[in-house]
Amino acid sequence: FDPATDRSPVWTPDGRRIVFESDRGNHPFNLYWQRADGTGDVQRLTESKASEEPTSWDPAGRFLAFNERNTLTNSDIMILPVNGDDATGWKPGKAFPFLATAFNELRAAFSPDGRWVAYQSNESGKDEVYVRPFPGPGGKWQISAGGGAYPVWSPKKKELFYATEDRKIMVATYSVEGNSFIADKARSWTDQHLSGRT
């Protein structure tokens, strides 16, 4: 209920808290969180001069992936460690870059087992969906072809969804062999198209 702009809510894996971006205090959009039951105070997680947007938690709720807008490297994927528990209190650690290049890297999403991060990047000249191991190092695998954005993992099946430029929903099944991520050719998930724009 703060008069500032609060947006981009992301649930913690246990459903007890919601992290979001806010420009409260006349600052750039930084990361905050609050208990989902409305009790307690809003806690600020980051203090940065850059605008930030949360995107995904690892399944253990210990790492938060977020976007940070940088004047030199455009949009980067950052990781914020969060340590503690409800009894002793939670304390954010020091954020570190997961992927920071001259291109736009956006919408990082942790896989259900926390081993992989899917994201979109325009490094090829258009947005495509890629997968990298977390925390790295390791290879990089391109999942989409001809454009892709908004990657979402299936919570139960070995499937990765994404949206195309013409608002179709695509899905790629995958397997893992050692340290390699093996994705099948993506197929259309439904004949329906997303409304609005991607």
LUMLO-871913 format. One record per atom (N, C-alpha, C): residue in one letter; residue number from 1; atom name; x, y, z. Coordinates in pm, whole numbers, plus 50000, padded with zeros to 5 digits. Example, Ala and Ser with C-alpha at 12.3 -4.5 7.8 and 13.67 -1.06 7.14 Angstrom:
REM LUMLO-871913
SITE|gufi|lumpa|timi|X|Y|Z
SITE|a|1|N|51319|49431|50780
SITE|a|1|CA|51230|49550|50780
SITE|a|1|C|51320|49670|50780
SITE|s|2|N|51285|49775|50708
SITE|s|2|CA|51367|49894|50714
SITE|s|2|C|51290|50003|50787
***
This chain:
REM LUMLO-871913
SITE|gufi|lumpa|timi|X|Y|Z
SITE|f|1|N|50082|49879|50000
SITE|f|1|CA|50000|50000|50000
SITE|f|1|C|50085|50126|50000
SITE|d|2|N|50212|50113|49969
SITE|d|2|CA|50300|50229|49958
SITE|d|2|C|50260|50308|49833
SITE|p|3|N|50267|50441|49838
SITE|p|3|CA|50230|50520|49720
SITE|p|3|C|50325|50504|49601
SITE|a|4|N|50441|50444|49623
SITE|a|4|CA|50535|50424|49513
SITE|a|4|C|50483|50316|49419
SITE|t|5|N|50551|50300|49306
SITE|t|5|CA|50516|50197|49209
SITE|t|5|C|50582|50066|49250
SITE|d|6|N|50501|49963|49274
SITE|d|6|CA|50549|49829|49305
SITE|d|6|C|50502|49736|49193
SITE|r|7|N|50592|49653|49139
SITE|r|7|CA|50555|49569|49026
SITE|r|7|C|50645|49445|49018
SITE|s|8|N|50615|49359|48922
SITE|s|8|CA|50691|49236|48893
SITE|s|8|C|50699|49143|49014
SITE|p|9|N|50585|49105|49074
SITE|p|9|CA|50590|49017|49191
SITE|p|9|C|50633|48875|49155
SITE|v|10|N|50714|48815|49242
SITE|v|10|CA|50759|48678|49225
SITE|v|10|C|50748|48607|49359
SITE|w|11|N|50676|48496|49364
SITE|w|11|CA|50663|48418|49488
SITE|w|11|C|50794|48348|49522
SITE|t|12|N|50826|48337|49650
SITE|t|12|CA|50933|48247|49693
SITE|t|12|C|50882|48104|49676
SITE|p|13|N|50972|48006|49662
SITE|p|13|CA|50926|47868|49638
SITE|p|13|C|50833|47813|49746
SITE|d|14|N|50850|47857|49872
SITE|d|14|CA|50763|47807|49977
SITE|d|14|C|50631|47885|49988
SITE|g|15|N|50614|47988|49904
SITE|g|15|CA|50489|48063|49902
SITE|g|15|C|50471|48158|50020
SITE|r|16|N|50574|48177|50101
SITE|r|16|CA|50558|48258|50221
SITE|r|16|C|50590|48406|50200
SITE|r|17|N|50662|48436|50094
SITE|r|17|CA|50701|48574|50069
SITE|r|17|C|50685|48609|49922
SITE|i|18|N|50677|48737|49895
SITE|i|18|CA|50671|48787|49758
SITE|i|18|C|50781|48892|49743
SITE|v|19|N|50865|48874|49642
SITE|v|19|CA|50967|48974|49610
SITE|v|19|C|50916|49056|49493
SITE|f|20|N|50951|49184|49491
SITE|f|20|CA|50903|49272|49386
SITE|f|20|C|51001|49387|49367
SITE|e|21|N|50983|49462|49259
SITE|e|21|CA|51063|49582|49237
SITE|e|21|C|50981|49704|49274
SITE|s|22|N|51048|49806|49327
SITE|s|22|CA|50979|49927|49369
SITE|s|22|C|51072|50047|49357
SITE|d|23|N|51010|50162|49327
SITE|d|23|CA|51087|50287|49322
SITE|d|23|C|51059|50373|49445
SITE|r|24|N|51017|50311|49553
SITE|r|24|CA|50987|50386|49675
SITE|r|24|C|51112|50458|49725
SITE|g|25|N|51092|50572|49788
SITE|g|25|CA|51204|50653|49835
SITE|g|25|C|51271|50732|49726
SITE|n|26|N|51203|50746|49610
SITE|n|26|CA|51258|50819|49496
SITE|n|26|C|51390|50761|49447
SITE|h|27|N|51403|50628|49459
SITE|h|27|CA|51520|50558|49411
SITE|h|27|C|51486|50486|49281
SITE|p|28|N|51588|50439|49206
SITE|p|28|CA|51558|50352|49092
SITE|p|28|C|51487|50226|49142
SITE|f|29|N|51427|50152|49052
SITE|f|29|CA|51359|50029|49091
SITE|f|29|C|51460|49930|49148
SITE|n|30|N|51449|49902|49277
SITE|n|30|CA|51530|49802|49345
SITE|n|30|C|51440|49692|49398
SITE|l|31|N|51500|49590|49459
SITE|l|31|CA|51427|49472|49501
SITE|l|31|C|51387|49478|49649
SITE|y|32|N|51264|49440|49675
SITE|y|32|CA|51208|49435|49811
SITE|y|32|C|51131|49304|49824
SITE|w|33|N|51103|49266|49950
SITE|w|33|CA|51011|49155|49970
SITE|w|33|C|50930|49173|50096
SITE|q|34|N|50821|49097|50104
SITE|q|34|CA|50730|49106|50216
SITE|q|34|C|50664|48970|50238
SITE|r|35|N|50626|48944|50362
SITE|r|35|CA|50554|48821|50391
SITE|r|35|C|50421|48821|50316
SITE|a|36|N|50383|48706|50263
SITE|a|36|CA|50261|48696|50184
SITE|a|36|C|50135|48712|50268
SITE|d|37|N|50146|48687|50401
SITE|d|37|CA|50027|48702|50485
SITE|d|37|C|50005|48846|50531
SITE|g|38|N|50092|48936|50484
SITE|g|38|CA|50074|49077|50513
SITE|g|38|C|50135|49124|50644
SITE|t|39|N|50188|49033|50725
SITE|t|39|CA|50249|49072|50852
SITE|t|39|C|50392|49117|50830
SITE|g|40|N|50443|49193|50926
SITE|g|40|CA|50581|49238|50919
SITE|g|40|C|50600|49352|50822
SITE|d|41|N|50720|49404|50819
SITE|d|41|CA|50752|49518|50734
SITE|d|41|C|50810|49473|50600
SITE|v|42|N|50799|49560|50502
SITE|v|42|CA|50866|49537|50375
SITE|v|42|C|51016|49551|50396
SITE|q|43|N|51094|49458|50343
SITE|q|43|CA|51240|49461|50358
SITE|q|43|C|51305|49488|50223
SITE|r|44|N|51396|49581|50223
SITE|r|44|CA|51471|49610|50101
SITE|r|44|C|51584|49509|50086
SITE|l|45|N|51596|49449|49968
SITE|l|45|CA|51696|49346|49945
SITE|l|45|C|51820|49399|49874
SITE|t|46|N|51806|49500|49789
SITE|t|46|CA|51920|49554|49715
SITE|t|46|C|51922|49706|49724
SITE|e|47|N|52039|49761|49708
SITE|e|47|CA|52057|49906|49700
SITE|e|47|C|52149|49932|49582
SITE|s|48|N|52090|49972|49471
SITE|s|48|CA|52164|49992|49347
SITE|s|48|C|52116|50118|49278
SITE|k|49|N|52205|50181|49203
SITE|k|49|CA|52168|50296|49122
SITE|k|49|C|52106|50253|48990
SITE|a|50|N|52109|50123|48963
SITE|a|50|CA|52051|50069|48841
SITE|a|50|C|51911|50015|48869
SITE|s|51|N|51825|50017|48770
SITE|s|51|CA|51692|49960|48784
SITE|s|51|C|51700|49808|48778
SITE|e|52|N|51621|49742|48864
SITE|e|52|CA|51627|49597|48876
SITE|e|52|C|51486|49537|48870
SITE|e|53|N|51478|49413|48824
SITE|e|53|CA|51350|49343|48814
SITE|e|53|C|51369|49196|48850
SITE|p|54|N|51296|49144|48949
SITE|p|54|CA|51311|49003|48986
SITE|p|54|C|51246|48913|48881
SITE|t|55|N|51303|48793|48862
SITE|t|55|CA|51246|48702|48763
SITE|t|55|C|51222|48561|48815
SITE|s|56|N|51311|48507|48899
SITE|s|56|CA|51296|48366|48936
SITE|s|56|C|51379|48332|49059
SITE|w|57|N|51325|48243|49144
SITE|w|57|CA|51399|48185|49256
SITE|w|57|C|51446|48045|49219
SITE|d|58|N|51562|48007|49274
SITE|d|58|CA|51600|47866|49264
SITE|d|58|C|51506|47787|49356
SITE|p|59|N|51489|47656|49335
SITE|p|59|CA|51388|47582|49411
SITE|p|59|C|51411|47580|49561
SITE|a|60|N|51534|47600|49605
SITE|a|60|CA|51561|47602|49749
SITE|a|60|C|51535|47739|49812
SITE|g|61|N|51509|47839|49729
SITE|g|61|CA|51483|47972|49781
SITE|g|61|C|51606|48042|49834
SITE|r|62|N|51722|48004|49784
SITE|r|62|CA|51848|48064|49831
SITE|r|62|C|51909|48161|49730
SITE|f|63|N|51866|48155|49605
SITE|f|63|CA|51919|48243|49502
SITE|f|63|C|51804|48304|49423
SITE|l|64|N|51810|48435|49406
SITE|l|64|CA|51710|48508|49329
SITE|l|64|C|51776|48562|49203
SITE|a|65|N|51722|48524|49087
SITE|a|65|CA|51769|48581|48960
SITE|a|65|C|51692|48708|48931
SITE|f|66|N|51763|48809|48885
SITE|f|66|CA|51696|48935|48851
SITE|f|66|C|51770|49004|48737
SITE|n|67|N|51700|49094|48670
SITE|n|67|CA|51760|49175|48566
SITE|n|67|C|51808|49307|48624
SITE|e|68|N|51922|49351|48577
SITE|e|68|CA|51974|49483|48616
SITE|e|68|C|52013|49557|48489
SITE|r|69|N|51963|49678|48475
SITE|r|69|CA|51990|49757|48355
SITE|r|69|C|52119|49836|48373
SITE|n|70|N|52214|49815|48282
SITE|n|70|CA|52345|49875|48290
SITE|n|70|C|52370|49960|48167
SITE|t|71|N|52425|50079|48185
SITE|t|71|CA|52446|50169|48071
SITE|t|71|C|52550|50115|47974
SITE|l|72|N|52640|50028|48021
SITE|l|72|CA|52745|49975|47935
SITE|l|72|C|52709|49838|47876
SITE|t|73|N|52642|49755|47954
SITE|t|73|CA|52613|49618|47910
SITE|t|73|C|52464|49590|47895
SITE|n|74|N|52383|49695|47887
SITE|n|74|CA|52239|49680|47867
SITE|n|74|C|52176|49604|47983
SITE|s|75|N|52094|49504|47955
SITE|s|75|CA|52026|49430|48062
SITE|s|75|C|52105|49304|48094
SITE|d|76|N|52145|49290|48220
SITE|d|76|CA|52224|49177|48265
SITE|d|76|C|52143|49088|48358
SITE|i|77|N|52183|48962|48367
SITE|i|77|CA|52122|48870|48463
SITE|i|77|C|52212|48863|48585
SITE|m|78|N|52155|48899|48699
SITE|m|78|CA|52225|48899|48826
SITE|m|78|C|52165|48794|48918
SITE|i|79|N|52245|48751|49016
SITE|i|79|CA|52199|48654|49116
SITE|i|79|C|52220|48713|49255
SITE|l|80|N|52114|48711|49336
SITE|l|80|CA|52122|48760|49473
SITE|l|80|C|52110|48641|49568
SITE|p|81|N|52217|48609|49645
SITE|p|81|CA|52205|48506|49747
SITE|p|81|C|52125|48560|49866
SITE|v|82|N|52040|48477|49922
SITE|v|82|CA|51963|48515|50041
SITE|v|82|C|51981|48404|50144
SITE|n|83|N|52028|48441|50264
SITE|n|83|CA|52058|48343|50367
SITE|n|83|C|51975|48369|50492
SITE|g|84|N|51954|48263|50571
SITE|g|84|CA|51883|48276|50697
SITE|g|84|C|51760|48189|50703
SITE|d|85|N|51671|48223|50798
SITE|d|85|CA|51544|48152|50812
SITE|d|85|C|51448|48244|50889
SITE|d|86|N|51324|48198|50905
SITE|d|86|CA|51224|48280|50971
SITE|d|86|C|51258|48303|51118
SITE|a|87|N|51326|48208|51180
SITE|a|87|CA|51356|48219|51322
SITE|a|87|C|51467|48320|51349
SITE|t|88|N|51574|48313|51270
SITE|t|88|CA|51690|48400|51293
SITE|t|88|C|51689|48526|51207
SITE|g|89|N|51601|48527|51106
SITE|g|89|CA|51596|48642|51016
SITE|g|89|C|51667|48612|50885
SITE|w|90|N|51630|48687|50784
SITE|w|90|CA|51686|48669|50651
SITE|w|90|C|51779|48784|50618
SITE|k|91|N|51888|48751|50550
SITE|k|91|CA|51985|48854|50514
SITE|k|91|C|52029|48835|50369
SITE|p|92|N|52010|48936|50285
SITE|p|92|CA|52058|48925|50147
SITE|p|92|C|52210|48936|50142
SITE|g|93|N|52271|48858|50052
SITE|g|93|CA|52415|48865|50033
SITE|g|93|C|52450|48966|49925
SITE|k|94|N|52568|48950|49869
SITE|k|94|CA|52615|49040|49763
SITE|k|94|C|52578|48982|49628
SITE|a|95|N|52505|49060|49550
SITE|a|95|CA|52464|49015|49417
SITE|a|95|C|52585|48999|49326
SITE|f|96|N|52579|48899|49238
SITE|f|96|CA|52688|48876|49144
SITE|f|96|C|52630|48850|49006
SITE|p|97|N|52707|48882|48900
SITE|p|97|CA|52655|48862|48764
SITE|p|97|C|52655|48715|48724
SITE|f|98|N|52545|48671|48667
SITE|f|98|CA|52539|48538|48606
SITE|f|98|C|52572|48550|48458
SITE|l|99|N|52522|48657|48394
SITE|l|99|CA|52549|48680|48253
SITE|l|99|C|52542|48830|48226
SITE|a|100|N|52655|48887|48189
SITE|a|100|CA|52664|49031|48162
SITE|a|100|C|52749|49053|48039
SITE|t|101|N|52684|49079|47927
SITE|t|101|CA|52753|49103|47800
SITE|t|101|C|52701|49233|47739
SITE|a|102|N|52746|49262|47619
SITE|a|102|CA|52698|49383|47551
SITE|a|102|C|52556|49366|47499
SITE|f|103|N|52501|49244|47508
SITE|f|103|CA|52365|49218|47459
SITE|f|103|C|52265|49224|47575
SITE|n|104|N|52138|49217|47540
SITE|n|104|CA|52033|49212|47641
SITE|n|104|C|52008|49068|47682
SITE|e|105|N|52030|49038|47808
SITE|e|105|CA|51993|48908|47864
SITE|e|105|C|51878|48931|47961
SITE|l|106|N|51769|48858|47942
SITE|l|106|CA|51646|48888|48015
SITE|l|106|C|51578|48761|48064
SITE|r|107|N|51489|48780|48163
SITE|r|107|CA|51389|48681|48206
SITE|r|107|C|51449|48546|48241
SITE|a|108|N|51553|48548|48322
SITE|a|108|CA|51614|48424|48369
SITE|a|108|C|51513|48342|48449
SITE|a|109|N|51513|48210|48424
SITE|a|109|CA|51421|48120|48494
SITE|a|109|C|51498|47995|48537
SITE|f|110|N|51498|47968|48669
SITE|f|110|CA|51563|47848|48720
SITE|f|110|C|51482|47724|48683
SITE|s|111|N|51553|47616|48648
SITE|s|111|CA|51486|47489|48624
SITE|s|111|C|51435|47432|48757
SITE|p|112|N|51341|47338|48753
SITE|p|112|CA|51285|47283|48877
SITE|p|112|C|51388|47219|48969
SITE|d|113|N|51499|47169|48914
SITE|d|113|CA|51603|47111|49000
SITE|d|113|C|51713|47211|49034
SITE|g|114|N|51701|47334|48983
SITE|g|114|CA|51798|47439|49015
SITE|g|114|C|51930|47427|48943
SITE|r|115|N|51942|47330|48854
SITE|r|115|CA|52069|47306|48788
SITE|r|115|C|52090|47393|48665
SITE|w|116|N|51981|47445|48606
SITE|w|116|CA|51990|47519|48480
SITE|w|116|C|51916|47651|48490
SITE|v|117|N|51957|47745|48407
SITE|v|117|CA|51888|47872|48394
SITE|v|117|C|51854|47894|48247
SITE|a|118|N|51726|47912|48219
SITE|a|118|CA|51682|47950|48084
SITE|a|118|C|51666|48101|48081
SITE|y|119|N|51692|48161|47967
SITE|y|119|CA|51683|48307|47954
SITE|y|119|C|51669|48343|47808
SITE|q|120|N|51638|48469|47782
SITE|q|120|CA|51636|48516|47644
SITE|q|120|C|51746|48617|47623
SITE|s|121|N|51802|48616|47502
SITE|s|121|CA|51911|48707|47467
SITE|s|121|C|51899|48746|47321
SITE|n|122|N|51942|48868|47289
SITE|n|122|CA|51940|48912|47149
SITE|n|122|C|52079|48907|47086
SITE|e|123|N|52165|48818|47137
SITE|e|123|CA|52302|48810|47086
SITE|e|123|C|52310|48771|46939
SITE|s|124|N|52207|48703|46889
SITE|s|124|CA|52207|48661|46748
SITE|s|124|C|52149|48768|46657
SITE|g|125|N|52103|48878|46714
SITE|g|125|CA|52037|48982|46637
SITE|g|125|C|51887|48986|46661
SITE|k|126|N|51833|48879|46721
SITE|k|126|CA|51693|48877|46763
SITE|k|126|C|51685|48796|46891
SITE|d|127|N|51578|48814|46964
SITE|d|127|CA|51562|48741|47090
SITE|d|127|C|51546|48591|47063
SITE|e|128|N|51626|48513|47133
SITE|e|128|CA|51615|48368|47131
SITE|e|128|C|51626|48317|47275
SITE|v|129|N|51581|48195|47297
SITE|v|129|CA|51588|48134|47430
SITE|v|129|C|51708|48042|47438
SITE|y|130|N|51783|48053|47547
SITE|y|130|CA|51904|47974|47571
SITE|y|130|C|51897|47911|47709
SITE|v|131|N|51982|47812|47731
SITE|v|131|CA|51996|47748|47862
SITE|v|131|C|52144|47740|47895
SITE|r|132|N|52177|47772|48021
SITE|r|132|CA|52312|47758|48073
SITE|r|132|C|52305|47688|48209
SITE|p|133|N|52414|47621|48250
SITE|p|133|CA|52416|47559|48382
SITE|p|133|C|52431|47664|48492
SITE|f|134|N|52374|47635|48608
SITE|f|134|CA|52391|47722|48724
SITE|f|134|C|52467|47647|48832
SITE|p|135|N|52568|47709|48898
SITE|p|135|CA|52610|47848|48877
SITE|p|135|C|52711|47866|48764
SITE|g|136|N|52743|47757|48694
SITE|g|136|CA|52842|47764|48589
SITE|g|136|C|52978|47724|48646
SITE|p|137|N|53083|47721|48562
SITE|p|137|CA|53079|47746|48418
SITE|p|137|C|53020|47628|48342
SITE|g|138|N|53014|47641|48212
SITE|g|138|CA|52961|47533|48130
SITE|g|138|C|52919|47583|47994
SITE|g|139|N|52853|47496|47922
SITE|g|139|CA|52813|47529|47786
SITE|g|139|C|52690|47617|47780
SITE|k|140|N|52649|47642|47658
SITE|k|140|CA|52529|47722|47630
SITE|k|140|C|52454|47651|47519
SITE|w|141|N|52322|47638|47537
SITE|w|141|CA|52240|47569|47438
SITE|w|141|C|52126|47659|47393
SITE|q|142|N|52110|47674|47262
SITE|q|142|CA|51999|47752|47208
SITE|q|142|C|51878|47662|47193
SITE|i|143|N|51765|47706|47246
SITE|i|143|CA|51643|47626|47247
SITE|i|143|C|51549|47666|47134
SITE|s|144|N|51532|47795|47113
SITE|s|144|CA|51440|47844|47011
SITE|s|144|C|51510|47862|46878
SITE|a|145|N|51431|47876|46772
SITE|a|145|CA|51484|47905|46639
SITE|a|145|C|51384|47999|46571
SITE|g|146|N|51434|48109|46520
SITE|g|146|CA|51345|48205|46456
SITE|g|146|C|51277|48299|46553
SITE|g|147|N|51331|48309|46674
SITE|g|147|CA|51277|48400|46774
SITE|g|147|C|51214|48328|46891
SITE|g|148|N|51244|48377|47012
SITE|g|148|CA|51186|48317|47131
SITE|g|148|C|51205|48407|47251
SITE|a|149|N|51110|48401|47345
SITE|a|149|CA|51115|48486|47464
SITE|a|149|C|51032|48422|47575
SITE|y|150|N|51042|48475|47695
SITE|y|150|CA|50963|48434|47810
SITE|y|150|C|50972|48283|47838
SITE|p|151|N|51092|48231|47866
SITE|p|151|CA|51103|48087|47895
SITE|p|151|C|51036|48051|48027
SITE|v|152|N|50967|47937|48028
SITE|v|152|CA|50900|47885|48147
SITE|v|152|C|50920|47734|48150
SITE|w|153|N|50971|47683|48264
SITE|w|153|CA|50991|47539|48281
SITE|w|153|C|50861|47473|48326
SITE|s|154|N|50836|47352|48278
SITE|s|154|CA|50729|47271|48333
SITE|s|154|C|50773|47224|48471
SITE|p|155|N|50686|47232|48573
SITE|p|155|CA|50726|47188|48706
SITE|p|155|C|50733|47036|48722
SITE|k|156|N|50672|46960|48630
SITE|k|156|CA|50665|46815|48647
SITE|k|156|C|50728|46736|48534
SITE|k|157|N|50722|46790|48412
SITE|k|157|CA|50779|46720|48298
SITE|k|157|C|50908|46787|48253
SITE|k|158|N|50989|46716|48180
SITE|k|158|CA|51112|46773|48126
SITE|k|158|C|51078|46849|47998
SITE|e|159|N|51014|46964|48018
SITE|e|159|CA|50971|47048|47908
SITE|e|159|C|51002|47194|47939
SITE|l|160|N|51037|47267|47835
SITE|l|160|CA|51065|47410|47846
SITE|l|160|C|50977|47483|47744
SITE|f|161|N|50897|47576|47794
SITE|f|161|CA|50806|47652|47709
SITE|f|161|C|50865|47790|47679
SITE|y|162|N|50823|47848|47568
SITE|y|162|CA|50857|47987|47538
SITE|y|162|C|50758|48043|47437
SITE|a|163|N|50760|48173|47419
SITE|a|163|CA|50671|48240|47325
SITE|a|163|C|50750|48285|47203
SITE|t|164|N|50685|48284|47086
SITE|t|164|CA|50748|48329|46963
SITE|t|164|C|50708|48474|46933
SITE|e|165|N|50769|48530|46831
SITE|e|165|CA|50739|48669|46794
SITE|e|165|C|50594|48686|46751
SITE|d|166|N|50536|48581|46693
SITE|d|166|CA|50396|48591|46651
SITE|d|166|C|50300|48536|46758
SITE|r|167|N|50349|48528|46883
SITE|r|167|CA|50269|48498|47001
SITE|r|167|C|50221|48353|47008
SITE|k|168|N|50295|48263|46946
SITE|k|168|CA|50266|48121|46962
SITE|k|168|C|50339|48068|47085
SITE|i|169|N|50282|47965|47147
SITE|i|169|CA|50347|47898|47259
SITE|i|169|C|50415|47772|47207
SITE|m|170|N|50544|47765|47228
SITE|m|170|CA|50624|47651|47184
SITE|m|170|C|50672|47573|47306
SITE|v|171|N|50700|47444|47285
SITE|v|171|CA|50753|47362|47393
SITE|v|171|C|50862|47271|47337
SITE|a|172|N|50969|47257|47414
SITE|a|172|CA|51079|47168|47377
SITE|a|172|C|51102|47070|47490
SITE|t|173|N|51096|46940|47461
SITE|t|173|CA|51133|46841|47562
SITE|t|173|C|51285|46835|47569
SITE|y|174|N|51336|46792|47684
SITE|y|174|CA|51481|46792|47700
SITE|y|174|C|51524|46674|47787
SITE|s|175|N|51650|46645|47781
SITE|s|175|CA|51713|46546|47868
SITE|s|175|C|51850|46598|47906
SITE|v|176|N|51911|46535|48004
SITE|v|176|CA|52043|46575|48051
SITE|v|176|C|52134|46454|48047
SITE|e|177|N|52250|46469|47985
SITE|e|177|CA|52351|46364|47983
SITE|e|177|C|52481|46421|48037
SITE|g|178|N|52517|46383|48159
SITE|g|178|CA|52635|46439|48222
SITE|g|178|C|52618|46588|48244
SITE|n|179|N|52704|46666|48181
SITE|n|179|CA|52696|46812|48192
SITE|n|179|C|52633|46875|48069
SITE|s|180|N|52572|46793|47985
SITE|s|180|CA|52513|46843|47860
SITE|s|180|C|52361|46851|47869
SITE|f|181|N|52307|46960|47820
SITE|f|181|CA|52163|46980|47813
SITE|f|181|C|52120|46951|47671
SITE|i|182|N|52031|46855|47653
SITE|i|182|CA|51991|46811|47520
SITE|i|182|C|51844|46841|47500
SITE|a|183|N|51814|46935|47411
SITE|a|183|CA|51676|46975|47385
SITE|a|183|C|51632|46926|47248
SITE|d|184|N|51512|46870|47240
SITE|d|184|CA|51456|46832|47112
SITE|d|184|C|51408|46956|47038
SITE|k|185|N|51381|46941|46910
SITE|k|185|CA|51328|47053|46833
SITE|k|185|C|51194|47095|46891
SITE|a|186|N|51179|47225|46911
SITE|a|186|CA|51055|47277|46971
SITE|a|186|C|50937|47255|46878
SITE|r|187|N|50823|47233|46938
SITE|r|187|CA|50700|47214|46862
SITE|r|187|C|50592|47306|46918
SITE|s|188|N|50490|47330|46840
SITE|s|188|CA|50379|47414|46886
SITE|s|188|C|50303|47340|46995
SITE|w|189|N|50275|47408|47105
SITE|w|189|CA|50205|47347|47217
SITE|w|189|C|50053|47353|47200
SITE|t|190|N|50005|47455|47131
SITE|t|190|CA|49862|47474|47110
SITE|t|190|C|49840|47556|46983
SITE|d|191|N|49723|47545|46928
SITE|d|191|CA|49689|47627|46810
SITE|d|191|C|49651|47769|46850
SITE|q|192|N|49625|47791|46978
SITE|q|192|CA|49588|47923|47026
SITE|q|192|C|49712|48014|47033
SITE|h|193|N|49688|48144|47020
SITE|h|193|CA|49796|48242|47029
SITE|h|193|C|49776|48326|47154
SITE|l|194|N|49887|48371|47211
SITE|l|194|CA|49879|48461|47325
SITE|l|194|C|49814|48593|47283
SITE|s|195|N|49740|48653|47373
SITE|s|195|CA|49683|48784|47345
SITE|s|195|C|49786|48891|47374
SITE|g|196|N|49767|49011|47321
SITE|g|196|CA|49860|49120|47345
SITE|g|196|C|49988|49101|47268
SITE|r|197|N|50097|49152|47324
SITE|r|197|CA|50226|49140|47254
SITE|r|197|C|50325|49067|47342
SITE|t|198|N|50426|49004|47279
SITE|t|198|CA|50527|48933|47355
SITE|t|198|C|50648|49019|47369
***
